[in-house]
Amino acid sequence: MRVRFASTSTRAHTSAREERRCDRRAAPVARASASETSSSSSSSAETVRFGILRGSSATYRDDVTEYEDGVLDAVAIELFNAKLNAVVGAREEGEDGERLRGFARLVRLADKLSDGRGVVEQRDAVTRALLSIIPAPVRWAFKRLIEPATWVDEMNAKVTREAFAWLVGPCEIVPRESDGAMASVKLKKCRYLEQCGCAASCTNFCKIPTQRFFKEAFGVDARLDPNHEDGSCMMTFGVKPDVVDAAFAAPCYATCAKSCGTSDEPCHRLGKQPEF
């Protein structure tokens, strides 16, 4: 299903090229209000089971997605939040004074992580948080005992779908473009990208740390290719990141809460592409 992005303005006579540009810069809407949800017809809704033991669900209603986390996925989110909070070093409160929980807190902590930190420090902090989920002896043994191979790439694709969907939402394993091996994971609509609404956050909090995580934890190359047109993403194992990565040329969304701007220039919060 193609994600419909919110538009901040409309023009009666807009060229096709300008319309595509506007779509690219508009952020997906994370959640609907009660009135919006009630007005959506049941026929337009699609519910997908995902996550650990398929315990979570995502319901797509036009341009919004409603998530309901299962017990195991909720535990995984809170575990990751604890790792992030150790880096941020402060209790985060919601606008109503109550402490945020679940995925909303994850997004808030990711925002706070960028306060006073450069992009390199941000990426390193998230990478450390991800690596801390896997015990060091397991990471050491995997890299020492298992050589890179197609079956390893396919195994990592399965692990991603089954164990990490709580972070990115529903996904499926698809053939790798280069050889047809089942070593690519297609994210229907990235949960984090949808809720953060920022091209730079997508790259510095998710894309770069995830690529590093699989390389440092399992010795496996991984490349993430977010699609800022529809909110999807392709994760391919056994493939190195591009030398010139298109993600670092992405402008931010018109609705970005971080005031990144809406020019055609790359988002100024992206930083430089790292060398791998």
C-alpha positions in Angstrom: 0.0 0.0 0.0 1.4 3.4 -1.0 1.6 5.9 1.9 -0.2 9.2 1.3 1.7 12.1 2.7 0.2 15.2 4.2 0.6 18.4 2.2 1.1 21.8 3.8 -0.3 23.7 0.9 -2.0 23.2 -2.4 -1.7 24.9 -5.7 -4.2 24.8 -8.5 -1.6 24.6 -11.2 1.4 22.5 -10.0 3.6 20.7 -12.4 4.0 16.9 -12.1 7.7 17.4 -11.1 6.7 19.9 -8.3 4.1 17.5 -7.1 6.6 14.7 -6.8 9.0 17.1 -5.0 6.3 18.1 -2.5 5.5 14.4 -1.8 9.1 13.7 -1.1 9.3 16.5 1.4 6.0 15.9 3.3 6.1 13.7 6.4 3.9 10.7 6.9 1.3 11.1 9.6 2.0 8.8 12.5 -1.4 8.6 14.2 -5.0 9.6 13.6 -7.2 11.5 16.0 -10.3 9.8 17.3 -12.5 11.6 14.8 -10.3 10.8 11.9 -10.2 7.1 12.9 -14.0 6.9 13.3 -14.5 8.5 9.9 -12.4 6.0 8.1 -14.3 3.2 6.5 -13.5 -0.3 7.6 -13.1 -1.4 4.0 -10.1 0.9 3.6 -8.3 -0.5 6.6 -5.6 -3.2 6.4 -4.3 -4.9 9.5 -1.0 -6.8 9.4 0.5 -9.0 12.2 4.2 -8.7 12.8 6.9 -8.8 15.4 8.1 -11.4 17.8 5.8 -14.4 17.5 3.5 -12.1 15.5 2.3 -10.6 18.7 1.9 -7.1 17.4 -0.4 -5.5 14.8 -0.3 -2.5 12.4 -3.5 -1.1 11.0 -3.1 1.1 7.9 -5.9 3.6 7.3 -5.3 5.7 4.3 -2.4 8.0 5.4 -2.1 6.9 9.1 -0.9 3.8 10.8 -2.1 2.5 14.2 0.3 0.2 16.1 -0.6 -2.2 18.9 2.5 -3.8 20.5 2.4 -7.3 21.8 4.0 -8.2 25.2 7.3 -9.4 23.8 7.7 -6.4 21.4 6.8 -4.0 24.2 9.5 -5.6 26.3 12.0 -5.2 23.5 11.1 -1.5 23.1 11.5 -0.8 26.8 14.8 -2.6 26.8 16.1 -0.4 24.0 14.6 2.7 25.7 16.6 1.8 28.8 19.8 1.7 26.7 19.0 5.0 25.0 18.1 6.6 28.3 21.4 5.6 29.8 23.0 7.7 27.0 20.7 10.6 27.3 21.0 10.6 31.0 17.7 12.2 32.0 14.1 11.2 32.6 12.0 12.3 29.7 8.5 13.8 30.3 5.6 14.1 27.9 3.9 17.4 27.2 1.2 16.6 29.8 3.8 16.0 32.5 3.5 12.3 32.5 6.4 10.1 31.5 6.2 8.7 28.0 6.2 5.0 27.4 6.7 2.6 24.6 7.5 3.7 21.1 6.5 7.3 21.8 9.3 7.4 24.4 11.7 5.9 21.9 11.1 8.7 19.5 11.4 11.3 22.3 14.7 9.8 23.4 16.0 9.8 19.8 15.2 13.5 19.6 17.0 14.2 22.9 20.0 12.2 21.8 20.7 14.9 19.2 20.7 17.7 21.7 24.3 19.0 22.1 25.8 16.1 20.1 27.3 16.0 16.7 26.1 13.5 14.1 29.2 11.3 14.6 28.5 11.1 18.4 24.8 10.4 17.8 25.5 7.5 15.4 28.1 6.0 17.8 25.7 6.2 20.7 22.9 4.4 18.9 25.3 1.8 17.6 26.5 1.1 21.1 22.9 0.8 22.3 22.0 -1.7 19.6 25.2 -3.7 20.2 24.5 -3.9 23.9 21.3 -5.9 23.1 23.5 -8.8 21.9 25.9 -10.2 24.5 29.5 -9.6 23.7 30.5 -13.3 23.8 27.8 -14.1 21.2 29.0 -11.4 18.9 32.6 -12.5 19.3 31.8 -16.2 18.6 29.7 -15.4 15.6 32.4 -13.4 13.9 35.1 -15.9 14.7 33.3 -19.1 13.9 31.1 -18.2 10.9 32.4 -17.1 7.6 30.5 -14.7 5.4 28.2 -16.7 3.1 24.8 -16.4 1.3 23.1 -18.5 4.0 24.4 -16.1 6.6 22.9 -13.2 4.8 19.6 -15.1 4.5 19.7 -15.9 8.2 20.1 -12.3 9.1 17.1 -11.4 6.9 15.0 -13.8 8.9 16.4 -12.6 12.2 15.5 -9.0 11.2 11.9 -9.9 10.3 11.3 -12.0 13.4 13.3 -10.1 16.1 13.6 -6.5 15.1 10.2 -5.6 13.5 9.2 -3.8 16.7 11.5 -1.0 15.6 10.6 -0.8 11.9 7.1 -2.2 11.6 5.8 -5.0 9.3 8.4 -6.3 6.8 8.9 -9.2 4.5 11.8 -11.1 3.0 12.3 -10.6 -0.7 14.9 -11.7 -3.2 18.2 -9.9 -3.2 18.5 -7.9 -6.5 22.0 -9.1 -7.4 21.5 -12.8 -7.3 17.9 -13.6 -6.1 19.0 -14.9 -2.7 16.4 -14.4 0.0 18.6 -11.9 1.7 16.7 -8.6 1.5 14.0 -7.3 3.8 11.3 -4.9 2.5 9.8 -2.6 5.2 6.2 -1.8 4.3 6.4 1.6 5.9 9.1 2.3 8.4 7.6 2.8 11.8 10.4 5.1 13.1 10.6 7.2 9.9 6.8 7.7 10.0 6.8 8.9 13.6 10.0 10.9 13.6 9.2 12.7 10.3 12.8 13.7 9.7 15.2 12.6 6.9 18.3 13.3 9.1 16.9 11.3 12.0 16.2 8.4 9.7 19.8 8.4 8.5 21.6 9.1 11.8 19.4 7.3 14.2 18.4 4.2 12.1 20.2 3.7 8.8 23.9 4.3 9.8 23.7 2.6 13.2 21.9 -0.4 11.8 24.4 -0.9 9.0 27.2 -0.7 11.6 25.3 -3.0 14.0 25.2 -5.9 11.6 28.8 -5.4 10.6 30.2 -5.1 14.1 27.9 -7.7 15.7 27.9 -10.4 13.0 30.5 -9.4 10.5 27.8 -9.0 7.9 27.5 -6.2 5.3 24.2 -4.5 5.3 22.7 -1.6 3.2 19.6 0.3 4.0 17.8 2.3 1.3 15.0 4.4 2.7 12.4 5.6 0.3 11.3 9.1 1.3 8.5 9.1 -1.3 6.4 6.4 0.4 8.1 5.7 3.7 9.2 2.2 2.9 12.8 0.9 3.1 14.8 -1.9 1.6 17.4 -3.6 3.8 19.9 -5.8 1.9 22.4 -8.2 3.5 25.7 -9.1 2.0 25.9 -5.8 0.1 28.1 -2.9 1.2 26.7 0.6 1.6 27.0 2.7 -1.6 30.2 4.8 -1.9 27.9 7.7 -2.7 24.8 7.2 -0.7 21.6 8.8 -2.0 20.3 9.2 1.6 22.8 12.0 2.1 21.2 14.0 -0.7 17.7 13.9 0.8 15.9 17.1 1.7 13.8 17.0 4.8 10.1 17.0 5.1 8.0 20.1 5.0 6.3 19.0 8.2 9.6 18.2 10.1 9.2 19.3 13.7 12.9 20.0 13.9 12.6 22.9 11.5 15.1 21.4 9.1 13.8 23.5 6.2 12.1 22.6 2.9 14.6 23.5 0.3 15.8 21.1 -2.4 19.2 21.0 -0.7 20.2 18.0 1.5 18.9 18.4 5.1 21.6 20.3 7.0 21.3 17.9 10.0 22.4 14.9 7.9 26.2 15.5 8.4 28.8 13.8 6.2 28.6 10.3 4.9 30.8 8.0 7.0 33.4 5.7 5.4 32.9 2.0 5.8 
